[in-house]
Amino acid sequence: MNIDNSIKYAVGVDLGGTFVKAALVSNTGDIIFKEKLSIGSEASKENILNTLESIIKTLIDKGKKEQLDIVGIGIGTPGIIYNGTILGGADNLKGWENINLSSYFSTIFDLPILVDNDANVMGLGEIAYGAAKESSDVIFITVGTGIGGAIFINGALYSGYKNRGGELGHITIKHNGIDCNCGGKGCLEAYASTTALIEQYAKLSGKEINTINGRYIVQKFIEKDKNAIKCIEEHTDYLGHGIASFINIFAPQKVVIGGGISEAGQFYIDMISISAFSYAMADCSINTEIIGAKLGNDAGCLGAASLILKSKSI
């Protein structure tokens, strides 16, 4: 490997509910090495920390073997994060709270460690290297089991006081609506997540819910299945309602939609756009473009690495 001493590298870690992915990334956005390890669905805090340590060490060792200048480690994790500490909120990871990840891993690896919420780092990836590159005001939404998101204002991530905000999936779109996992009612997530889409399709079609996923419903939509058409139309309309509110509040340059179902095709983004712009105020939406994410499964790792690589301190 030819070495360019002007290029810096960071490890970007994307912690999920059952797997951890990590990559060694250059400050030009190139992925040099990638790794993926299972943590299982019932992993303890200790198991998760050990798995993170193992995958980070593997990538650092590979980088050192190639004499690459590794300047830090970025970690994206579920939960509410403040000053490198997971305060809580990672409901899918057992005991994953009150952990100072920055301190824990900086001691092990003697490198700067930066930590943020997983949806935030996915958004950071799209801003640094993906669909929203060179944009300053962006709303990023990821549609999956739930709905996560990130807000960027004047080029900076905004998550409210002490990093407690930015929960875009929990804007209320129906007064006194159905229960949401957050404890509220009528949240966007309860109506427009892929989980909600699957539940609605199972109800209409009579199929067993464990035989359905988002990809299946999209395929049925393409095949003109009437139940799939109804479900996708409702799903994208709900998303449009929520996005219209974000447009009216933030007037972003771009709304970037990520998550597996966002890769269904341009028709999916177009349906959401039609809905959103029909509900948003024209004067607020005049400069807004709604687009699909570009980085796919690499967004989390790239965004986590960008925490370090886009830092002014390197």
C-alpha positions as CSV (number, residue, x, y, z in Angstrom):
1,M,0.0,0.0,0.0
2,N,1.3,3.4,-1.0
3,I,1.4,5.7,2.1
4,D,0.3,9.4,1.8
5,N,1.5,11.1,5.0
6,S,-1.0,13.9,4.5
7,I,-4.0,11.5,5.0
8,K,-5.3,10.8,8.5
9,Y,-7.4,7.8,9.5
10,A,-9.9,7.0,12.2
11,V,-11.8,3.9,13.3
12,G,-15.6,4.4,13.0
13,V,-17.8,2.0,15.0
14,D,-21.5,1.5,14.5
15,L,-23.1,-0.4,17.3
16,G,-26.5,-2.0,16.6
17,G,-28.9,-4.2,18.4
18,T,-27.3,-7.5,17.3
19,F,-24.2,-6.6,15.5
20,V,-21.3,-4.2,15.7
21,K,-19.7,-2.9,12.5
22,A,-16.5,-1.0,12.2
23,A,-14.3,0.5,9.6
24,L,-10.9,2.2,9.2
25,V,-11.7,5.4,7.3
26,S,-9.5,8.0,5.7
27,N,-10.3,11.8,5.9
28,T,-11.1,11.6,2.2
29,G,-14.0,9.2,3.1
30,D,-12.4,6.1,1.8
31,I,-13.0,2.8,3.7
32,I,-9.7,1.0,4.0
33,F,-10.8,-2.0,6.1
34,K,-14.1,-3.2,7.4
35,E,-15.1,-5.7,10.2
36,K,-18.4,-7.0,11.6
37,L,-19.0,-9.0,14.7
38,S,-22.2,-10.4,16.3
39,I,-23.1,-9.4,19.9
40,G,-26.3,-11.6,19.9
41,S,-29.7,-10.4,21.0
42,E,-29.2,-10.8,24.7
43,A,-25.6,-9.6,25.2
44,S,-24.6,-8.2,28.5
45,K,-22.8,-4.9,29.0
46,E,-19.5,-6.7,29.5
47,N,-20.0,-8.8,26.3
48,I,-20.7,-5.6,24.3
49,L,-17.6,-3.8,25.6
50,N,-15.4,-6.8,24.9
51,T,-16.8,-7.1,21.4
52,L,-16.2,-3.4,20.8
53,E,-12.6,-3.6,22.1
54,S,-11.9,-6.6,19.9
55,I,-13.2,-5.1,16.6
56,I,-11.4,-1.8,17.3
57,K,-8.1,-3.6,18.1
58,T,-8.4,-5.6,14.9
59,L,-8.7,-2.5,12.8
60,I,-6.0,-0.6,14.6
61,D,-3.6,-3.5,14.2
62,K,-4.4,-3.7,10.4
63,G,-3.8,0.0,10.1
64,K,-0.5,-0.1,12.0
65,K,0.7,-2.9,9.8
66,E,0.2,-0.6,6.9
67,Q,1.9,2.3,8.8
68,L,-1.3,4.4,8.7
69,D,-1.7,7.5,10.9
70,I,-4.7,6.6,13.1
71,V,-5.8,9.7,15.0
72,G,-8.8,8.5,16.9
73,I,-11.9,6.4,17.4
74,G,-15.5,7.5,16.8
75,I,-18.4,5.4,18.1
76,G,-22.1,5.5,17.2
77,T,-24.3,3.8,19.7
78,P,-28.0,3.7,20.6
79,G,-29.1,5.8,23.5
80,I,-28.8,9.3,24.9
81,I,-25.2,10.4,24.9
82,Y,-23.6,13.3,26.8
83,N,-19.9,14.0,27.1
84,G,-19.0,10.5,25.9
85,T,-21.3,8.8,28.4
86,I,-24.3,6.7,27.6
87,L,-27.0,8.0,30.0
88,G,-29.7,5.5,28.9
89,G,-32.4,5.1,26.3
90,A,-30.8,2.1,24.5
91,D,-33.8,-0.2,25.0
92,N,-32.5,-2.9,22.7
93,L,-29.2,-3.3,24.6
94,K,-29.3,-4.9,28.0
95,G,-27.7,-2.8,30.7
96,W,-26.4,-0.3,28.2
97,E,-26.5,2.8,30.4
98,N,-24.3,4.9,32.7
99,I,-21.2,4.0,30.7
100,N,-18.4,6.5,30.0
101,L,-17.3,5.0,26.6
102,S,-14.9,7.8,26.0
103,S,-13.0,7.3,29.2
104,Y,-13.2,3.5,29.0
105,F,-11.7,3.2,25.5
106,S,-9.2,6.0,25.7
107,T,-7.6,4.2,28.5
108,I,-7.3,1.0,26.5
109,F,-6.2,2.5,23.2
110,D,-4.5,5.8,24.2
111,L,-6.4,7.7,21.4
112,P,-9.1,10.4,21.4
113,I,-12.5,8.8,21.6
114,L,-15.7,10.6,20.5
115,V,-19.2,9.1,21.0
116,D,-22.6,10.1,19.7
117,N,-26.0,8.6,19.1
118,D,-26.2,6.1,16.2
119,A,-28.8,8.1,14.2
120,N,-26.7,11.3,14.6
121,V,-23.6,9.6,13.3
122,M,-25.5,8.2,10.3
123,G,-26.6,11.7,9.5
124,L,-23.0,12.9,10.0
125,G,-21.9,10.3,7.5
126,E,-24.3,11.6,4.9
127,I,-23.2,15.2,5.5
128,A,-19.5,14.4,5.4
129,Y,-19.4,12.0,2.6
130,G,-22.9,11.3,1.2
131,A,-26.1,12.7,0.0
132,A,-25.9,16.0,1.9
133,K,-22.2,16.7,1.3
134,E,-21.5,20.5,1.2
135,S,-25.0,21.3,2.7
136,S,-25.2,23.3,6.0
137,D,-28.9,22.8,7.0
138,V,-30.1,19.2,6.9
139,I,-32.7,17.0,8.4
140,F,-31.7,13.3,8.3
141,I,-34.3,10.6,9.0
142,T,-33.7,6.9,9.2
143,V,-36.8,4.6,8.8
144,G,-36.5,1.2,10.2
145,T,-37.7,-0.7,13.3
146,G,-38.3,2.8,14.7
147,I,-37.6,6.3,13.3
148,G,-34.5,8.1,14.2
149,G,-33.0,11.3,13.0
150,A,-30.5,14.1,13.2
151,I,-30.7,17.8,12.8
152,F,-27.9,20.0,11.3
153,I,-28.1,23.8,11.6
154,N,-25.4,26.0,10.1
155,G,-23.2,22.9,9.6
156,A,-23.4,21.8,13.2
157,L,-25.3,18.9,14.8
158,Y,-28.1,20.1,17.0
159,S,-29.5,17.8,19.7
160,G,-30.9,20.3,22.3
161,Y,-29.7,21.1,25.7
162,K,-27.2,18.5,27.0
163,N,-27.9,16.4,23.9
164,R,-31.4,15.4,25.1
165,G,-33.3,16.3,22.0
166,G,-33.4,15.5,18.3
167,E,-35.9,12.7,18.7
168,L,-37.5,13.2,15.3
169,G,-39.5,10.0,15.4
170,H,-41.5,11.2,18.3
171,I,-43.1,14.3,16.9
172,T,-46.9,13.9,17.4
173,I,-48.8,13.5,14.2
174,K,-52.1,12.3,15.7
175,H,-53.7,13.8,18.8
176,N,-54.4,11.0,21.3
177,G,-53.3,8.5,18.7
178,I,-52.0,4.9,19.1
179,D,-49.4,4.1,21.8
180,C,-45.7,4.6,21.0
181,N,-42.8,2.7,22.6
182,C,-41.5,6.0,24.0
183,G,-44.6,6.2,26.3
184,G,-46.3,8.9,24.2
185,K,-49.3,8.6,21.8
186,G,-49.6,9.4,18.2
187,C,-45.9,9.6,17.4
188,L,-44.6,9.6,13.8
189,E,-42.7,6.4,14.7
190,A,-45.8,4.6,15.7
191,Y,-47.4,5.3,12.3
192,A,-44.6,5.5,9.8
193,S,-41.8,3.1,10.9
194,T,-41.2,-0.1,8.9
195,T,-42.5,-1.9,12.0
196,A,-45.8,-0.1,11.6
197,L,-45.9,-0.7,7.9
198,I,-45.5,-4.5,8.4
199,E,-48.1,-4.6,11.1
200,Q,-50.6,-2.8,8.9
201,Y,-49.9,-5.0,5.9
202,A,-50.3,-8.2,8.1
203,K,-53.6,-6.9,9.3
204,L,-55.0,-6.2,5.8
205,S,-53.6,-9.2,4.1
206,G,-54.1,-11.8,6.8
207,K,-50.5,-13.0,6.5
208,E,-48.4,-14.0,9.5
209,I,-46.4,-11.0,10.6
210,N,-43.2,-13.1,11.0
211,T,-43.3,-13.9,7.2
212,I,-43.3,-10.2,6.2
213,N,-40.6,-7.5,5.9
214,G,-40.3,-4.2,4.3
215,R,-38.7,-5.6,1.2
216,Y,-41.6,-8.0,0.7
217,I,-44.2,-5.2,0.9
218,V,-42.3,-3.1,-1.5
219,Q,-42.1,-6.0,-4.0
220,K,-45.9,-6.5,-3.6
221,F,-46.4,-2.8,-4.2
222,I,-44.5,-3.1,-7.5
223,E,-46.6,-6.1,-8.4
224,K,-49.8,-3.9,-7.8
225,D,-51.0,-5.8,-4.8
226,K,-53.9,-3.7,-3.5
227,N,-53.0,-4.2,0.2
228,A,-49.4,-3.2,-0.4
229,I,-50.4,-0.1,-2.4
230,K,-52.7,1.0,0.4
231,C,-50.0,0.4,3.1
232,I,-47.2,2.2,1.2
233,E,-49.5,5.1,0.3
234,E,-50.4,5.5,4.0
235,H,-46.8,5.0,5.2
236,T,-45.4,7.6,2.8
237,D,-48.2,10.0,3.6
238,Y,-47.5,9.7,7.4
239,L,-43.8,10.4,6.7
240,G,-44.8,13.4,4.6
241,H,-46.8,14.8,7.5
242,G,-43.9,14.5,9.8
243,I,-41.3,15.9,7.3
244,A,-43.6,18.8,6.5
245,S,-43.4,19.8,10.2
246,F,-39.6,19.6,10.1
247,I,-39.5,21.7,6.9
248,N,-41.8,24.4,8.5
249,I,-39.6,24.6,11.6
250,F,-36.1,24.3,10.1
251,A,-36.4,25.1,6.3
252,P,-33.5,22.7,5.5
253,Q,-31.7,22.6,2.2
254,K,-32.1,18.8,2.2
255,V,-34.1,16.2,3.9
256,V,-32.2,12.9,3.6
257,I,-34.1,9.7,4.1
258,G,-32.2,6.6,5.2
259,G,-32.9,3.1,6.5
260,G,-33.3,-0.1,4.5
261,I,-36.7,0.8,3.0
262,S,-35.3,4.1,1.6
263,E,-33.5,1.9,-0.9
264,A,-36.9,0.7,-2.3
265,G,-36.5,2.9,-5.3
266,Q,-36.9,6.6,-6.4
267,F,-40.7,6.1,-6.4
268,Y,-40.6,5.8,-2.6
269,I,-38.7,9.1,-2.2
270,D,-41.0,10.7,-4.7
271,M,-44.2,9.6,-2.9
272,I,-42.8,11.0,0.4
273,S,-41.8,14.3,-1.4
274,I,-45.3,14.8,-2.9
275,S,-46.9,14.3,0.5
276,A,-44.4,16.5,2.4
277,F,-44.6,19.4,0.0
278,S,-48.4,19.3,-0.1
279,Y,-48.5,19.8,3.7
280,A,-45.5,22.1,4.2
281,M,-45.7,25.9,3.9
282,A,-44.6,26.9,0.4
283,D,-42.4,29.8,1.7
284,C,-40.6,27.4,4.1
285,S,-40.1,24.6,1.6
286,I,-38.9,26.7,-1.4
287,N,-35.2,25.7,-1.0
288,T,-35.8,22.2,0.3
289,E,-34.9,19.0,-1.6
290,I,-36.0,15.5,-0.3
291,I,-33.5,12.8,-1.3
292,G,-32.5,9.3,-0.4
293,A,-29.4,8.5,1.6
294,K,-26.4,7.3,-0.4
295,L,-24.1,5.5,2.0
296,G,-26.3,2.5,2.9
297,N,-24.9,0.2,5.6
298,D,-21.7,2.2,5.7
299,A,-23.3,5.4,6.9
300,G,-22.8,4.6,10.6
301,C,-19.1,3.7,10.4
302,L,-18.3,6.7,8.1
303,G,-20.2,9.1,10.3
304,A,-18.6,7.8,13.5
305,A,-15.2,8.2,11.9
306,S,-16.1,11.7,10.8
307,L,-16.6,12.6,14.5
308,I,-12.8,12.4,14.7
309,L,-11.8,13.2,11.1
310,K,-13.9,16.4,10.9
311,S,-12.8,17.6,14.4
312,K,-10.9,20.8,14.4
313,S,-8.4,19.3,16.8
314,I,-6.7,16.9,14.4
